Amino acid sequence: RVDRNAWTWEKGVALQGNDECFSTSSTVPNVISFGDWKIAQMRDTNWLSFSSNYPNTPMLFQSNSRRPRHGGPRLDWGAWVEVPTSSAEGVQFGDKAVQIDQWRIKQFDDNHLSIT
C-alpha cells in the first residue's frame, strides 16, 4: 500500500517529540531497547528485526517486500546476538513515530501502524 506510508507526511508535519519512555544504546545507534525486546536495523539498511531476548526473532522485515516474508520465530537476525547497523543520526522520535535510520514506524490512526 502507498496510502499509509510513514515517509509520506502531511504538509508542515515534522518528526518531533521526545524519547522519555524509550532507551537507546549508545554503542549501536540503530536499535531501540525496551525490556526484553529490541527493534533494530540489521546487516544493512534493508532489514528491520523485532527481537526478543529468548533468543528468538519473532519478525523480520525486508525493505523491498510488500508483506513480511521473513516471519518468525527464527534464531538468526536477532539484535541480542548480532550487531545492528550504525548511522550518524541514530534513532529519532516523533509524534506517534520513530525513525531508525532508513526505517519509520508510525501510528496513523487507532487501527493502523505503518512500518516502512
Biopython code that builds the backbone (N, CA, C, O; Angstrom):
import numpy as np
from Bio.PDB.StructureBuilder import StructureBuilder

atoms = [
    (1, "ARG", "N", (0.830, -1.185, 0.000)),
    (1, "ARG", "CA", (0.000, 0.000, 0.000)),
    (1, "ARG", "C", (0.873, 1.246, 0.000)),
    (1, "ARG", "O", (1.997, 1.231, 0.502)),
    (2, "VAL", "N", (0.359, 2.294, -0.553)),
    (2, "VAL", "CA", (1.085, 3.553, -0.526)),
    (2, "VAL", "C", (0.360, 4.615, 0.285)),
    (2, "VAL", "O", (0.937, 5.663, 0.571)),
    (3, "ASP", "N", (-0.883, 4.373, 0.661)),
    (3, "ASP", "CA", (-1.656, 5.398, 1.350)),
    (3, "ASP", "C", (-1.313, 5.525, 2.831)),
    (3, "ASP", "O", (-1.699, 6.513, 3.456)),
    (4, "ARG", "N", (-0.605, 4.565, 3.411)),
    (4, "ARG", "CA", (-0.221, 4.656, 4.819)),
    (4, "ARG", "C", (1.293, 4.514, 4.973)),
    (4, "ARG", "O", (1.778, 3.848, 5.888)),
    (5, "ASN", "N", (2.013, 5.136, 4.081)),
    (5, "ASN", "CA", (3.466, 5.099, 4.105)),
    (5, "ASN", "C", (3.975, 6.116, 5.125)),
    (5, "ASN", "O", (3.641, 7.298, 5.045)),
    (6, "ALA", "N", (4.776, 5.661, 6.076)),
    (6, "ALA", "CA", (5.263, 6.545, 7.139)),
    (6, "ALA", "C", (6.246, 7.594, 6.639)),
    (6, "ALA", "O", (6.594, 8.508, 7.387)),
    (7, "TRP", "N", (6.699, 7.489, 5.402)),
    (7, "TRP", "CA", (7.594, 8.506, 4.847)),
    (7, "TRP", "C", (6.805, 9.633, 4.194)),
    (7, "TRP", "O", (7.383, 10.646, 3.801)),
    (8, "THR", "N", (5.484, 9.465, 4.073)),
    (8, "THR", "CA", (4.634, 10.489, 3.496)),
    (8, "THR", "C", (3.994, 11.273, 4.632)),
    (8, "THR", "O", (3.176, 10.731, 5.376)),
    (9, "TRP", "N", (4.355, 12.526, 4.770)),
    (9, "TRP", "CA", (3.860, 13.364, 5.855)),
    (9, "TRP", "C", (2.935, 14.419, 5.285)),
    (9, "TRP", "O", (3.086, 14.853, 4.143)),
    (10, "GLU", "N", (1.969, 14.824, 6.107)),
    (10, "GLU", "CA", (1.147, 15.954, 5.719)),
    (10, "GLU", "C", (2.014, 17.206, 5.701)),
    (10, "GLU", "O", (3.034, 17.264, 6.387)),
    (11, "LYS", "N", (1.619, 18.199, 4.926)),
    (11, "LYS", "CA", (2.383, 19.436, 4.839)),
    (11, "LYS", "C", (2.514, 20.069, 6.225)),
    (11, "LYS", "O", (1.523, 20.246, 6.934)),
    (12, "GLY", "N", (3.750, 20.407, 6.599)),
    (12, "GLY", "CA", (4.009, 21.029, 7.883)),
    (12, "GLY", "C", (4.292, 20.058, 9.018)),
    (12, "GLY", "O", (4.677, 20.486, 10.106)),
    (13, "VAL", "N", (4.112, 18.769, 8.793)),
    (13, "VAL", "CA", (4.363, 17.789, 9.845)),
    (13, "VAL", "C", (5.839, 17.411, 9.822)),
    (13, "VAL", "O", (6.392, 17.147, 8.754)),
    (14, "ALA", "N", (6.477, 17.381, 10.972)),
    (14, "ALA", "CA", (7.889, 17.020, 11.069)),
    (14, "ALA", "C", (8.067, 15.949, 12.130)),
    (14, "ALA", "O", (7.238, 15.811, 13.029)),
    (15, "LEU", "N", (9.135, 15.202, 12.026)),
    (15, "LEU", "CA", (9.471, 14.232, 13.045)),
    (15, "LEU", "C", (9.894, 15.007, 14.285)),
    (15, "LEU", "O", (10.857, 15.772, 14.246)),
    (16, "GLN", "N", (9.184, 14.812, 15.364)),
    (16, "GLN", "CA", (9.442, 15.569, 16.579)),
    (16, "GLN", "C", (8.995, 14.764, 17.782)),
    (16, "GLN", "O", (8.476, 13.658, 17.627)),
    (17, "GLY", "N", (9.183, 15.291, 18.959)),
    (17, "GLY", "CA", (8.743, 14.617, 20.162)),
    (17, "GLY", "C", (9.902, 14.362, 21.090)),
    (17, "GLY", "O", (10.914, 15.060, 21.041)),
    (18, "ASN", "N", (9.754, 13.339, 21.956)),
    (18, "ASN", "CA", (10.820, 13.037, 22.897)),
    (18, "ASN", "C", (10.952, 11.538, 23.064)),
    (18, "ASN", "O", (10.112, 10.765, 22.605)),
    (19, "ASP", "N", (12.022, 11.145, 23.729)),
    (19, "ASP", "CA", (12.310, 9.730, 23.902)),
    (19, "ASP", "C", (12.280, 9.328, 25.374)),
    (19, "ASP", "O", (13.022, 8.434, 25.780)),
    (20, "GLU", "N", (11.430, 9.976, 26.184)),
    (20, "GLU", "CA", (11.408, 9.726, 27.612)),
    (20, "GLU", "C", (11.055, 8.289, 27.977)),
    (20, "GLU", "O", (11.529, 7.796, 29.001)),
    (21, "CYS", "N", (10.245, 7.603, 27.186)),
    (21, "CYS", "CA", (9.831, 6.260, 27.564)),
    (21, "CYS", "C", (10.597, 5.167, 26.817)),
    (21, "CYS", "O", (10.199, 4.003, 26.862)),
    (22, "PHE", "N", (11.675, 5.516, 26.139)),
    (22, "PHE", "CA", (12.483, 4.543, 25.431)),
    (22, "PHE", "C", (13.933, 4.683, 25.850)),
    (22, "PHE", "O", (14.356, 5.731, 26.338)),
    (23, "SER", "N", (14.692, 3.606, 25.651)),
    (23, "SER", "CA", (16.136, 3.712, 25.841)),
    (23, "SER", "C", (16.803, 3.338, 24.533)),
    (23, "SER", "O", (16.373, 2.404, 23.855)),
    (24, "THR", "N", (17.842, 4.056, 24.181)),
    (24, "THR", "CA", (18.611, 3.712, 23.001)),
    (24, "THR", "C", (20.022, 3.378, 23.444)),
    (24, "THR", "O", (20.519, 3.914, 24.434)),
    (25, "SER", "N", (20.649, 2.507, 22.718)),
    (25, "SER", "CA", (22.009, 2.112, 23.057)),
    (25, "SER", "C", (22.986, 3.109, 22.461)),
    (25, "SER", "O", (22.837, 3.507, 21.306)),
    (26, "SER", "N", (23.982, 3.516, 23.230)),
    (26, "SER", "CA", (24.955, 4.474, 22.712)),
    (26, "SER", "C", (26.023, 3.800, 21.863)),
    (26, "SER", "O", (26.743, 4.480, 21.132)),
    (27, "THR", "N", (26.142, 2.477, 21.945)),
    (27, "THR", "CA", (27.174, 1.789, 21.186)),
    (27, "THR", "C", (26.673, 1.296, 19.829)),
    (27, "THR", "O", (27.482, 1.134, 18.916)),
    (28, "VAL", "N", (25.412, 1.060, 19.666)),
    (28, "VAL", "CA", (24.816, 0.661, 18.382)),
    (28, "VAL", "C", (23.553, 1.500, 18.164)),
    (28, "VAL", "O", (22.465, 1.107, 18.587)),
    (29, "PRO", "N", (23.697, 2.654, 17.502)),
    (29, "PRO", "CA", (22.600, 3.612, 17.464)),
    (29, "PRO", "C", (21.345, 3.196, 16.717)),
    (29, "PRO", "O", (20.293, 3.792, 16.948)),
    (30, "ASN", "N", (21.397, 2.208, 15.835)),
    (30, "ASN", "CA", (20.196, 1.847, 15.088)),
    (30, "ASN", "C", (19.408, 0.742, 15.779)),
    (30, "ASN", "O", (18.978, -0.225, 15.150)),
    (31, "VAL", "N", (19.231, 0.904, 17.076)),
    (31, "VAL", "CA", (18.469, -0.065, 17.869)),
    (31, "VAL", "C", (17.713, 0.656, 18.972)),
    (31, "VAL", "O", (18.220, 1.606, 19.569)),
    (32, "ILE", "N", (16.500, 0.199, 19.236)),
    (32, "ILE", "CA", (15.708, 0.658, 20.370)),
    (32, "ILE", "C", (15.552, -0.539, 21.293)),
    (32, "ILE", "O", (15.136, -1.613, 20.856)),
    (33, "SER", "N", (15.880, -0.362, 22.556)),
    (33, "SER", "CA", (15.747, -1.421, 23.548)),
    (33, "SER", "C", (14.652, -1.052, 24.530)),
    (33, "SER", "O", (14.603, 0.072, 25.029)),
    (34, "PHE", "N", (13.766, -2.014, 24.807)),
    (34, "PHE", "CA", (12.776, -1.814, 25.852)),
    (34, "PHE", "C", (12.485, -3.167, 26.487)),
    (34, "PHE", "O", (11.908, -4.059, 25.865)),
    (35, "GLY", "N", (12.900, -3.292, 27.743)),
    (35, "GLY", "CA", (12.758, -4.567, 28.442)),
    (35, "GLY", "C", (13.538, -5.659, 27.749)),
    (35, "GLY", "O", (14.725, -5.500, 27.467)),
    (36, "ASP", "N", (12.875, -6.770, 27.473)),
    (36, "ASP", "CA", (13.498, -7.915, 26.807)),
    (36, "ASP", "C", (13.364, -7.861, 25.294)),
    (36, "ASP", "O", (13.522, -8.887, 24.632)),
    (37, "TRP", "N", (13.077, -6.699, 24.731)),
    (37, "TRP", "CA", (12.849, -6.553, 23.297)),
    (37, "TRP", "C", (13.783, -5.517, 22.695)),
    (37, "TRP", "O", (14.207, -4.572, 23.361)),
    (38, "LYS", "N", (14.097, -5.716, 21.404)),
    (38, "LYS", "CA", (14.840, -4.742, 20.617)),
    (38, "LYS", "C", (14.222, -4.656, 19.225)),
    (38, "LYS", "O", (13.812, -5.665, 18.650)),
    (39, "ILE", "N", (14.162, -3.448, 18.700)),
    (39, "ILE", "CA", (13.836, -3.216, 17.293)),
    (39, "ILE", "C", (15.106, -2.634, 16.699)),
    (39, "ILE", "O", (15.603, -1.614, 17.176)),
    (40, "ALA", "N", (15.641, -3.276, 15.654)),
    (40, "ALA", "CA", (16.944, -2.863, 15.140)),
    (40, "ALA", "C", (17.033, -3.020, 13.631)),
    (40, "ALA", "O", (16.460, -3.937, 13.043)),
    (41, "GLN", "N", (17.771, -2.093, 13.019)),
    (41, "GLN", "CA", (18.132, -2.238, 11.611)),
    (41, "GLN", "C", (19.342, -3.162, 11.572)),
    (41, "GLN", "O", (20.336, -2.910, 12.254)),
    (42, "MET", "N", (19.268, -4.231, 10.779)),
    (42, "MET", "CA", (20.287, -5.268, 10.808)),
    (42, "MET", "C", (21.042, -5.389, 9.487)),
    (42, "MET", "O", (20.467, -5.208, 8.414)),
    (43, "ARG", "N", (22.321, -5.695, 9.576)),
    (43, "ARG", "CA", (23.251, -6.029, 8.487)),
    (43, "ARG", "C", (23.434, -4.929, 7.454)),
    (43, "ARG", "O", (24.572, -4.577, 7.141)),
    (44, "ASP", "N", (22.373, -4.384, 6.921)),
    (44, "ASP", "CA", (22.425, -3.229, 6.025)),
    (44, "ASP", "C", (21.094, -2.504, 6.171)),
    (44, "ASP", "O", (20.299, -2.874, 7.036)),
    (45, "THR", "N", (20.828, -1.517, 5.384)),
    (45, "THR", "CA", (19.602, -0.733, 5.563)),
    (45, "THR", "C", (18.341, -1.457, 5.112)),
    (45, "THR", "O", (17.249, -0.904, 5.246)),
    (46, "ASN", "N", (18.448, -2.664, 4.587)),
    (46, "ASN", "CA", (17.296, -3.375, 4.039)),
    (46, "ASN", "C", (16.544, -4.258, 5.026)),
    (46, "ASN", "O", (15.534, -4.854, 4.653)),
    (47, "TRP", "N", (17.000, -4.362, 6.270)),
    (47, "TRP", "CA", (16.406, -5.315, 7.209)),
    (47, "TRP", "C", (16.064, -4.653, 8.530)),
    (47, "TRP", "O", (16.870, -3.901, 9.078)),
    (48, "LEU", "N", (14.865, -4.931, 9.048)),
    (48, "LEU", "CA", (14.434, -4.457, 10.356)),
    (48, "LEU", "C", (13.994, -5.671, 11.159)),
    (48, "LEU", "O", (13.137, -6.439, 10.721)),
    (49, "SER", "N", (14.582, -5.837, 12.329)),
    (49, "SER", "CA", (14.344, -7.010, 13.159)),
    (49, "SER", "C", (13.629, -6.625, 14.445)),
    (49, "SER", "O", (14.033, -5.686, 15.131)),
    (50, "PHE", "N", (12.562, -7.354, 14.768)),
    (50, "PHE", "CA", (11.922, -7.294, 16.080)),
    (50, "PHE", "C", (12.429, -8.504, 16.838)),
    (50, "PHE", "O", (12.085, -9.633, 16.488)),
    (51, "SER", "N", (13.241, -8.299, 17.874)),
    (51, "SER", "CA", (13.942, -9.396, 18.549)),
    (51, "SER", "C", (13.592, -9.457, 20.027)),
    (51, "SER", "O", (13.451, -8.433, 20.695)),
    (52, "SER", "N", (13.457, -10.678, 20.518)),
    (52, "SER", "CA", (13.294, -10.874, 21.951)),
    (52, "SER", "C", (14.572, -11.483, 22.503)),
    (52, "SER", "O", (15.418, -11.959, 21.746)),
    (53, "ASN", "N", (14.708, -11.466, 23.801)),
    (53, "ASN", "CA", (15.914, -11.977, 24.446)),
    (53, "ASN", "C", (15.750, -13.448, 24.821)),
    (53, "ASN", "O", (16.297, -13.879, 25.836)),
    (54, "TYR", "N", (15.016, -14.226, 24.037)),
    (54, "TYR", "CA", (14.693, -15.589, 24.445)),
    (54, "TYR", "C", (15.162, -16.751, 23.588)),
    (54, "TYR", "O", (14.695, -17.830, 23.951)),
    (55, "PRO", "N", (15.928, -16.790, 22.595)),
    (55, "PRO", "CA", (16.647, -15.796, 21.796)),
    (55, "PRO", "C", (16.032, -15.619, 20.418)),
    (55, "PRO", "O", (16.765, -15.499, 19.437)),
    (56, "ASN", "N", (14.740, -15.599, 20.318)),
    (56, "ASN", "CA", (14.071, -15.600, 19.022)),
    (56, "ASN", "C", (13.950, -14.222, 18.382)),
    (56, "ASN", "O", (13.992, -13.189, 19.051)),
    (57, "THR", "N", (13.799, -14.248, 17.062)),
    (57, "THR", "CA", (13.437, -13.073, 16.280)),
    (57, "THR", "C", (12.017, -13.326, 15.787)),
    (57, "THR", "O", (11.833, -14.041, 14.802)),
    (58, "PRO", "N", (11.005, -12.757, 16.448)),
    (58, "PRO", "CA", (9.622, -13.027, 16.055)),
    (58, "PRO", "C", (9.247, -12.506, 14.674)),
    (58, "PRO", "O", (8.416, -13.111, 13.997)),
    (59, "MET", "N", (9.852, -11.378, 14.232)),
    (59, "MET", "CA", (9.500, -10.831, 12.926)),
    (59, "MET", "C", (10.699, -10.131, 12.317)),
    (59, "MET", "O", (11.445, -9.429, 13.001)),
    (60, "LEU", "N", (10.873, -10.336, 11.010)),
    (60, "LEU", "CA", (11.946, -9.712, 10.252)),
    (60, "LEU", "C", (11.329, -9.093, 9.006)),
    (60, "LEU", "O", (10.651, -9.775, 8.237)),
    (61, "PHE", "N", (11.565, -7.799, 8.806)),
    (61, "PHE", "CA", (11.045, -7.090, 7.642)),
    (61, "PHE", "C", (12.172, -6.806, 6.669)),
    (61, "PHE", "O", (13.288, -6.478, 7.071)),
    (62, "GLN", "N", (11.868, -6.936, 5.371)),
    (62, "GLN", "CA", (12.813, -6.593, 4.312)),
    (62, "GLN", "C", (12.261, -5.389, 3.576)),
    (62, "GLN", "O", (11.068, -5.343, 3.274)),
    (63, "SER", "N", (13.113, -4.408, 3.279)),
    (63, "SER", "CA", (12.637, -3.137, 2.744)),
    (63, "SER", "C", (11.967, -3.242, 1.381)),
    (63, "SER", "O", (11.128, -2.400, 1.058)),
    (64, "ASN", "N", (12.296, -4.222, 0.582)),
    (64, "ASN", "CA", (11.687, -4.306, -0.743)),
    (64, "ASN", "C", (10.541, -5.315, -0.808)),
    (64, "ASN", "O", (10.092, -5.667, -1.899)),
    (65, "SER", "N", (10.070, -5.778, 0.333)),
    (65, "SER", "CA", (8.958, -6.737, 0.358)),
    (65, "SER", "C", (7.638, -6.005, 0.546)),
    (65, "SER", "O", (7.541, -5.047, 1.313)),
    (66, "ARG", "N", (6.631, -6.475, -0.167)),
    (66, "ARG", "CA", (5.306, -5.893, 0.010)),
    (66, "ARG", "C", (4.707, -6.318, 1.346)),
    (66, "ARG", "O", (4.031, -5.526, 2.003)),
    (67, "ARG", "N", (4.946, -7.536, 1.741)),
    (67, "ARG", "CA", (4.480, -8.049, 3.021)),
    (67, "ARG", "C", (5.652, -8.738, 3.700)),
    (67, "ARG", "O", (6.595, -9.162, 3.033)),
    (68, "PRO", "N", (5.598, -8.852, 5.022)),
    (68, "PRO", "CA", (6.705, -9.553, 5.701)),
    (68, "PRO", "C", (6.794, -11.005, 5.229)),
    (68, "PRO", "O", (5.890, -11.803, 5.474)),
    (69, "ARG", "N", (7.884, -11.332, 4.557)),
    (69, "ARG", "CA", (8.057, -12.683, 4.058)),
    (69, "ARG", "C", (9.016, -13.489, 4.919)),
    (69, "ARG", "O", (9.194, -14.690, 4.718)),
    (70, "HIS", "N", (9.613, -12.829, 5.856)),
    (70, "HIS", "CA", (10.648, -13.480, 6.654)),
    (70, "HIS", "C", (10.226, -13.505, 8.113)),
    (70, "HIS", "O", (10.975, -13.087, 8.996)),
    (71, "GLY", "N", (9.026, -13.997, 8.352)),
    (71, "GLY", "CA", (8.485, -14.004, 9.705)),
    (71, "GLY", "C", (9.265, -14.896, 10.638)),
    (71, "GLY", "O", (10.345, -15.382, 10.303)),
    (72, "GLY", "N", (8.731, -15.095, 11.763)),
    (72, "GLY", "CA", (9.413, -15.882, 12.778)),
    (72, "GLY", "C", (8.421, -16.804, 13.435)),
    (72, "GLY", "O", (7.315, -16.999, 12.931)),
    (73, "PRO", "N", (8.802, -17.366, 14.542)),
    (73, "PRO", "CA", (10.082, -17.094, 15.178)),
    (73, "PRO", "C", (11.239, -17.766, 14.442)),
    (73, "PRO", "O", (11.074, -18.799, 13.793)),
    (74, "ARG", "N", (12.403, -17.152, 14.562)),
    (74, "ARG", "CA", (13.613, -17.664, 13.942)),
    (74, "ARG", "C", (14.776, -17.374, 14.875)),
    (74, "ARG", "O", (14.675, -16.517, 15.753)),
    (75, "LEU", "N", (15.875, -18.082, 14.690)),
    (75, "LEU", "CA", (17.011, -17.954, 15.594)),
    (75, "LEU", "C", (18.113, -17.041, 15.058)),
    (75, "LEU", "O", (19.070, -16.750, 15.776)),
    (76, "ASP", "N", (17.995, -16.581, 13.802)),
    (76, "ASP", "CA", (19.002, -15.677, 13.245)),
    (76, "ASP", "C", (18.449, -14.255, 13.191)),
    (76, "ASP", "O", (17.280, -14.032, 13.506)),
    (77, "TRP", "N", (19.265, -13.312, 12.801)),
    (77, "TRP", "CA", (18.907, -11.913, 12.646)),
    (77, "TRP", "C", (18.495, -11.255, 13.960)),
    (77, "TRP", "O", (17.829, -10.220, 13.934)),
    (78, "GLY", "N", (18.862, -11.808, 15.081)),
    (78, "GLY", "CA", (18.484, -11.262, 16.371)),
    (78, "GLY", "C", (19.393, -10.132, 16.818)),
    (78, "GLY", "O", (20.616, -10.251, 16.738)),
    (79, "ALA", "N", (18.812, -9.038, 17.286)),
    (79, "ALA", "CA", (19.583, -7.879, 17.725)),
    (79, "ALA", "C", (20.277, -8.110, 19.063)),
    (79, "ALA", "O", (21.099, -7.290, 19.471)),
    (80, "TRP", "N", (19.969, -9.200, 19.752)),
    (80, "TRP", "CA", (20.651, -9.530, 21.001)),
    (80, "TRP", "C", (21.938, -10.302, 20.735)),
    (80, "TRP", "O", (22.832, -10.326, 21.581)),
    (81, "VAL", "N", (22.040, -10.937, 19.561)),
    (81, "VAL", "CA", (23.202, -11.764, 19.234)),
    (81, "VAL", "C", (24.064, -11.089, 18.175)),
    (81, "VAL", "O", (25.280, -10.979, 18.336)),
    (82, "GLU", "N", (23.438, -10.638, 17.096)),
    (82, "GLU", "CA", (24.167, -9.965, 16.025)),
    (82, "GLU", "C", (24.236, -8.467, 16.301)),
    (82, "GLU", "O", (23.422, -7.939, 17.058)),
    (83, "VAL", "N", (25.185, -7.789, 15.702)),
    (83, "VAL", "CA", (25.357, -6.355, 15.914)),
    (83, "VAL", "C", (24.513, -5.593, 14.899)),
    (83, "VAL", "O", (24.698, -5.762, 13.693)),
    (84, "PRO", "N", (23.580, -4.749, 15.374)),
    (84, "PRO", "CA", (22.801, -3.922, 14.457)),
    (84, "PRO", "C", (23.694, -2.902, 13.740)),
    (84, "PRO", "O", (24.844, -2.694, 14.128)),
    (85, "THR", "N", (23.160, -2.275, 12.704)),
    (85, "THR", "CA", (23.911, -1.264, 11.964)),
    (85, "THR", "C", (24.062, 0.010, 12.787)),
    (85, "THR", "O", (23.407, 0.181, 13.816)),
    (86, "SER", "N", (24.919, 0.884, 12.328)),
    (86, "SER", "CA", (25.112, 2.188, 12.955)),
    (86, "SER", "C", (24.910, 3.274, 11.918)),
    (86, "SER", "O", (25.089, 3.043, 10.722)),
    (87, "SER", "N", (24.540, 4.447, 12.373)),
    (87, "SER", "CA", (24.426, 5.595, 11.474)),
    (87, "SER", "C", (24.703, 6.853, 12.273)),
    (87, "SER", "O", (24.714, 6.832, 13.503)),
    (88, "ALA", "N", (24.923, 7.937, 11.570)),
    (88, "ALA", "CA", (25.212, 9.208, 12.235)),
    (88, "ALA", "C", (23.996, 9.748, 12.977)),
    (88, "ALA", "O", (24.143, 10.387, 14.018)),
    (89, "GLU", "N", (22.789, 9.497, 12.450)),
    (89, "GLU", "CA", (21.568, 10.035, 13.047)),
    (89, "GLU", "C", (21.080, 9.215, 14.228)),
    (89, "GLU", "O", (20.501, 9.768, 15.163)),
    (90, "GLY", "N", (21.304, 7.906, 14.204)),
    (90, "GLY", "CA", (20.773, 7.052, 15.260)),
    (90, "GLY", "C", (19.260, 6.983, 15.203)),
    (90, "GLY", "O", (18.672, 7.007, 14.121)),
    (91, "VAL", "N", (18.631, 6.897, 16.356)),
    (91, "VAL", "CA", (17.179, 6.782, 16.452)),
    (91, "VAL", "C", (16.586, 8.163, 16.697)),
    (91, "VAL", "O", (17.075, 8.926, 17.531)),
    (92, "GLN", "N", (15.516, 8.474, 15.952)),
    (92, "GLN", "CA", (14.811, 9.740, 16.123)),
    (92, "GLN", "C", (13.365, 9.446, 16.488)),
    (92, "GLN", "O", (12.766, 8.505, 15.967)),
    (93, "PHE", "N", (12.803, 10.251, 17.385)),
    (93, "PHE", "CA", (11.444, 10.040, 17.852)),
    (93, "PHE", "C", (10.555, 11.171, 17.384)),
    (93, "PHE", "O", (11.005, 12.309, 17.249)),
    (94, "GLY", "N", (9.296, 10.865, 17.135)),
    (94, "GLY", "CA", (8.358, 11.872, 16.680)),
    (94, "GLY", "C", (6.981, 11.648, 17.248)),
    (94, "GLY", "O", (6.786, 10.791, 18.110)),
    (95, "ASP", "N", (6.021, 12.421, 16.764)),
    (95, "ASP", "CA", (4.644, 12.323, 17.197)),
    (95, "ASP", "C", (4.053, 11.020, 16.663)),
    (95, "ASP", "O", (3.732, 10.919, 15.479)),
    (96, "LYS", "N", (3.911, 10.032, 17.531)),
    (96, "LYS", "CA", (3.420, 8.703, 17.181)),
    (96, "LYS", "C", (4.297, 8.046, 16.125)),
    (96, "LYS", "O", (3.816, 7.255, 15.314)),
    (97, "ALA", "N", (5.617, 8.385, 16.137)),
    (97, "ALA", "CA", (6.524, 7.845, 15.128)),
    (97, "ALA", "C", (7.920, 7.677, 15.708)),
    (97, "ALA", "O", (8.318, 8.372, 16.642)),
    (98, "VAL", "N", (8.647, 6.737, 15.129)),
    (98, "VAL", "CA", (10.058, 6.556, 15.447)),
    (98, "VAL", "C", (10.768, 6.245, 14.135)),
    (98, "VAL", "O", (10.244, 5.523, 13.286)),
    (99, "GLN", "N", (11.967, 6.800, 13.980)),
    (99, "GLN", "CA", (12.765, 6.534, 12.786)),
    (99, "GLN", "C", (14.067, 5.888, 13.213)),
    (99, "GLN", "O", (14.787, 6.412, 14.063)),
    (100, "ILE", "N", (14.365, 4.736, 12.610)),
    (100, "ILE", "CA", (15.615, 4.018, 12.839)),
    (100, "ILE", "C", (16.350, 4.007, 11.514)),
    (100, "ILE", "O", (16.134, 3.120, 10.687)),
    (101, "ASP", "N", (17.220, 4.988, 11.305)),
    (101, "ASP", "CA", (17.961, 5.184, 10.061)),
    (101, "ASP", "C", (17.008, 5.205, 8.873)),
    (101, "ASP", "O", (16.313, 6.203, 8.682)),
    (102, "GLN", "N", (16.945, 4.147, 8.064)),
    (102, "GLN", "CA", (16.126, 4.116, 6.851)),
    (102, "GLN", "C", (14.709, 3.593, 7.082)),
    (102, "GLN", "O", (13.960, 3.431, 6.119)),
    (103, "TRP", "N", (14.325, 3.328, 8.315)),
    (103, "TRP", "CA", (13.012, 2.763, 8.637)),
    (103, "TRP", "C", (12.198, 3.734, 9.477)),
    (103, "TRP", "O", (12.740, 4.427, 10.338)),
    (104, "ARG", "N", (10.890, 3.783, 9.223)),
    (104, "ARG", "CA", (9.978, 4.546, 10.063)),
    (104, "ARG", "C", (8.829, 3.651, 10.502)),
    (104, "ARG", "O", (8.295, 2.858, 9.728)),
    (105, "ILE", "N", (8.472, 3.806, 11.761)),
    (105, "ILE", "CA", (7.316, 3.131, 12.342)),
    (105, "ILE", "C", (6.405, 4.245, 12.835)),
    (105, "ILE", "O", (6.828, 5.086, 13.629)),
    (106, "LYS", "N", (5.147, 4.261, 12.369)),
    (106, "LYS", "CA", (4.253, 5.371, 12.687)),
    (106, "LYS", "C", (2.830, 4.874, 12.852)),
    (106, "LYS", "O", (2.347, 4.061, 12.064)),
    (107, "GLN", "N", (2.161, 5.377, 13.892)),
    (107, "GLN", "CA", (0.735, 5.126, 14.061)),
    (107, "GLN", "C", (-0.023, 6.156, 13.244)),
    (107, "GLN", "O", (0.188, 7.358, 13.404)),
    (108, "PHE", "N", (-0.915, 5.686, 12.360)),
    (108, "PHE", "CA", (-1.701, 6.604, 11.539)),
    (108, "PHE", "C", (-3.034, 6.943, 12.174)),
    (108, "PHE", "O", (-3.492, 8.084, 12.109)),
    (109, "ASP", "N", (-3.649, 5.956, 12.782)),
    (109, "ASP", "CA", (-4.889, 6.167, 13.486)),
    (109, "ASP", "C", (-5.048, 5.048, 14.504)),
    (109, "ASP", "O", (-4.103, 4.296, 14.740)),
    (110, "ASP", "N", (-6.204, 4.925, 15.100)),
    (110, "ASP", "CA", (-6.411, 3.917, 16.139)),
    (110, "ASP", "C", (-6.274, 2.487, 15.622)),
    (110, "ASP", "O", (-6.106, 1.565, 16.421)),
    (111, "ASN", "N", (-6.340, 2.280, 14.317)),
    (111, "ASN", "CA", (-6.348, 0.935, 13.743)),
    (111, "ASN", "C", (-5.143, 0.595, 12.879)),
    (111, "ASN", "O", (-5.021, -0.551, 12.444)),
    (112, "HIS", "N", (-4.245, 1.546, 12.611)),
    (112, "HIS", "CA", (-3.175, 1.305, 11.646)),
    (112, "HIS", "C", (-1.806, 1.739, 12.167)),
    (112, "HIS", "O", (-1.633, 2.849, 12.671)),
    (113, "LEU", "N", (-0.842, 0.832, 12.031)),
    (113, "LEU", "CA", (0.562, 1.103, 12.309)),
    (113, "LEU", "C", (1.325, 0.802, 11.028)),
    (113, "LEU", "O", (1.173, -0.276, 10.453)),
    (114, "SER", "N", (2.140, 1.739, 10.579)),
    (114, "SER", "CA", (2.897, 1.573, 9.342)),
    (114, "SER", "C", (4.360, 1.341, 9.653)),
    (114, "SER", "O", (4.940, 2.055, 10.471)),
    (115, "ILE", "N", (4.971, 0.346, 9.009)),
    (115, "ILE", "CA", (6.405, 0.076, 9.091)),
    (115, "ILE", "C", (6.937, 0.180, 7.679)),
    (115, "ILE", "O", (6.674, -0.687, 6.846)),
    (116, "THR", "N", (7.697, 1.256, 7.399)),
    (116, "THR", "CA", (8.190, 1.478, 6.047)),
    (116, "THR", "C", (9.647, 1.902, 6.078)),
    (116, "THR", "O", (10.244, 2.137, 5.028)),
]
sb = StructureBuilder()
sb.init_structure("model")
sb.init_model(0)
sb.init_chain("A")
sb.init_seg("    ")
for serial, (resi, resn, name, xyz) in enumerate(atoms, 1):
    if name == "N":
        sb.init_residue(resn, " ", resi, " ")
    sb.init_atom(name, np.array(xyz, "f"), 0.0, 1.0, " ", f" {name:<3s}", serial, name[0])
structure = sb.get_structure()
